[in-house]
Structures are given as structure tokens and as C-alpha cells.
Amino acid sequence: MFATSRLQLVPFDSSKHRPHFDAVLSSYAVSQYLTAVEIVPRSSKFADKLIESTIENNIIFAVFELKETGDVVGWVNSRIDNAKNRNGIFGIVVKEEHWGKGFAKEVIEWLLDYTFQNLGYHRLGLSVFAGNVRAVELYRRLGFKEEGRIREVLYKDGKWEDSIEMGILKKEWKTMKQAQNQYRCIEISGFGNYRMILQTTNVMRNSFRSLLKPHF
């Protein structure tokens, strides 16, 4: 249940996963997309408080690892702000060496399925900086819609940048899943028809050869 095609999702284990957490906090390339506060070297006490807060305030805090090797790829967290409204939010981190391999897509698809099917979410939302173009494009492909912007909330590299609020409703996710299942059915049906045509063609070819074969 807690897995994708290439990844397994496991609880945070400080002895195993803490060095990866510290490495991300020390990486400007990754941190620039995660926080609007100053990106500076952080103490272990700061990391301790951040991890403790993430564990306490989230329903899900899972590290995703490669099934084959156990290598840490990143982590994902999600919580519901208000139980009555079932409004969920999430965040995801992928280590820099694993960018561009489709791992974020796998985990978010798993998260959508699990939170809507098993945790009773009505909506799942996120905040993303406008400069994180690849992430914004991925969220849109996965069905998230832009719901608003906080203008010029981030000052980075001498420029101001917006934060984009995005979200997807359960009914939108269901419609998307139904469309995907219909497409898969068409693919299977299409393959079956293609196979039937090949079989018919082979039968006709063999019959034609039989007619041409001398009968003595």
C-alpha cells in the first residue's frame, strides 16, 4: 500500500534518514524552492525542531526510497488544517541528484490516491514559488489548479517572486481517474483488436499458401 512502481514509503528514522535531511537543509539548490526565509547554514538544534514539528503536525511524514537499493530519494508530508472542512495540504522534497527522473510524480499520484480514498480529504493543496517552473508544470499535469497568488513574497537573486496557491478537489481527482481508466480500457481494447487483426491475417496467409501448395 505504501509504495509506487519504483519507490517504497517508510517512516522517518533518525538514525538512517537524518543525514539526508541535514544535507538538504545545507543545499541552496534545494532550499531555494522550499522556504522564503534566509538560506544560511543551520545548526543541528534547528534541524531537530524542524523534524519534531513536521512529525507532530502532519498525518503523513514519509521518506521515499528506491525499492531496489534503499537509497533515499526524498520525503513527503501532509496534514489536514481543519477536520470539519477536510482541507489537506502537502509538501514534497526530492534530493537534487534525483531530479528529473519522475519520482515526484509517482509520489504525488500515490498521495492523491491515498488521501482521497483512505484519509477522507475533500481537497489537497500546496504552495509553490513561481520560479519553480518544473514543479508548477508537474502540479498542473496532475490536475492541480491555480487558486491564487501571494505577490512578491520571496526576494531571491535580486528579484521579487510570487507564491502560487494550487489545489485539487476530490471530485476533480475522481473525474481524472475515471478518464485515465477509460483510456487504459481503450488501450487494452485497441491492443486486442490489433492482435485479432494479426491473427486473422496469419490465418488468411496460411490459407493462401495452402491453395498455392501443389496437391499430389
SULPESUL-V964929 format. One record per residue. N is the residue number from 0. RES is the residue in three letters. PHI is phi in whole degrees, -180 to 180 (999 if undefined). Layout:
n & res & phi
N & RES & PHI
N & RES & PHI
This chain:
n & res & phi
0 & MET & 999
1 & PHE & -98
2 & ALA & -160
3 & THR & -117
4 & SER & -63
5 & ARG & -117
6 & LEU & -125
7 & GLN & -119
8 & LEU & -105
9 & VAL & -130
10 & PRO & -64
11 & PHE & -65
12 & ASP & -119
13 & SER & -57
14 & SER & -66
15 & LYS & -98
16 & HIS & -101
17 & ARG & -58
18 & PRO & -59
19 & HIS & -70
20 & PHE & -62
21 & ASP & -63
22 & ALA & -65
23 & VAL & -68
24 & LEU & -61
25 & SER & -90
26 & SER & -98
27 & TYR & -66
28 & ALA & -57
29 & VAL & -87
30 & SER & -63
31 & GLN & -61
32 & TYR & -97
33 & LEU & -109
34 & THR & -143
35 & ALA & -97
36 & VAL & -83
37 & GLU & -61
38 & ILE & -97
39 & VAL & -139
40 & PRO & -58
41 & ARG & -112
42 & SER & -79
43 & SER & -67
44 & LYS & -65
45 & PHE & -62
46 & ALA & -63
47 & ASP & -58
48 & LYS & -66
49 & LEU & -66
50 & ILE & -64
51 & GLU & -60
52 & SER & -65
53 & THR & -64
54 & ILE & -67
55 & GLU & -71
56 & ASN & -100
57 & ASN & -124
58 & ILE & -71
59 & ILE & -118
60 & PHE & -142
61 & ALA & -126
62 & VAL & -93
63 & PHE & -108
64 & GLU & -123
65 & LEU & -68
66 & LYS & -60
67 & GLU & -72
68 & THR & -118
69 & GLY & 81
70 & ASP & -64
71 & VAL & -76
72 & VAL & -102
73 & GLY & 172
74 & TRP & -153
75 & VAL & -138
76 & ASN & -138
77 & SER & -154
78 & ARG & -148
79 & ILE & -106
80 & ASP & -68
81 & ASN & -142
82 & ALA & -62
83 & LYS & -64
84 & ASN & -90
85 & ARG & 52
86 & ASN & -95
87 & GLY & -99
88 & ILE & -133
89 & PHE & -148
90 & GLY & -140
91 & ILE & -142
92 & VAL & -128
93 & VAL & -120
94 & LYS & -62
95 & GLU & -56
96 & GLU & -69
97 & HIS & -109
98 & TRP & -66
99 & GLY & 76
100 & LYS & -111
101 & GLY & 84
102 & PHE & -70
103 & ALA & -61
104 & LYS & -60
105 & GLU & -59
106 & VAL & -70
107 & ILE & -67
108 & GLU & -62
109 & TRP & -62
110 & LEU & -63
111 & LEU & -60
112 & ASP & -60
113 & TYR & -72
114 & THR & -71
115 & PHE & -79
116 & GLN & -85
117 & ASN & -119
118 & LEU & -110
119 & GLY & 76
120 & TYR & -64
121 & HIS & -99
122 & ARG & -146
123 & LEU & -129
124 & GLY & -130
125 & LEU & -159
126 & SER & -120
127 & VAL & -144
128 & PHE & -72
129 & ALA & -60
130 & GLY & -73
131 & ASN & -85
132 & VAL & -61
133 & ARG & -63
134 & ALA & -67
135 & VAL & -60
136 & GLU & -64
137 & LEU & -63
138 & TYR & -60
139 & ARG & -65
140 & ARG & -64
141 & LEU & -87
142 & GLY & 105
143 & PHE & -73
144 & LYS & -113
145 & GLU & -72
146 & GLU & -111
147 & GLY & 167
148 & ARG & -136
149 & ILE & -102
150 & ARG & -76
151 & GLU & 47
152 & VAL & -91
153 & LEU & -122
154 & TYR & -105
155 & LYS & -143
156 & ASP & 52
157 & GLY & 78
158 & LYS & -133
159 & TRP & -94
160 & GLU & -135
161 & ASP & -81
162 & SER & -108
163 & ILE & -102
164 & GLU & -95
165 & MET & -130
166 & GLY & -161
167 & ILE & -139
168 & LEU & -91
169 & LYS & -59
170 & LYS & -66
171 & GLU & -71
172 & TRP & -64
173 & LYS & -63
174 & THR & -62
175 & MET & -65
176 & LYS & -64
177 & GLN & -63
178 & ALA & -64
179 & GLN & -65
180 & ASN & -66
181 & GLN & -63
182 & TYR & -64
183 & ARG & -64
184 & CYS & -63
185 & ILE & -63
186 & GLU & -62
187 & ILE & -65
188 & SER & -61
189 & GLY & -62
190 & PHE & -66
191 & GLY & -63
192 & ASN & -63
193 & TYR & -63
194 & ARG & -65
195 & MET & -63
196 & ILE & -63
197 & LEU & -63
198 & GLN & -63
199 & THR & -62
200 & THR & -62
201 & ASN & -65
202 & VAL & -62
203 & MET & -62
204 & ARG & -64
205 & ASN & -66
206 & SER & -65
207 & PHE & -64
208 & ARG & -64
209 & SER & -64
210 & LEU & -68
211 & LEU & -80
212 & LYS & -73
213 & PRO & -61
214 & HIS & -115
215 & PHE & -109
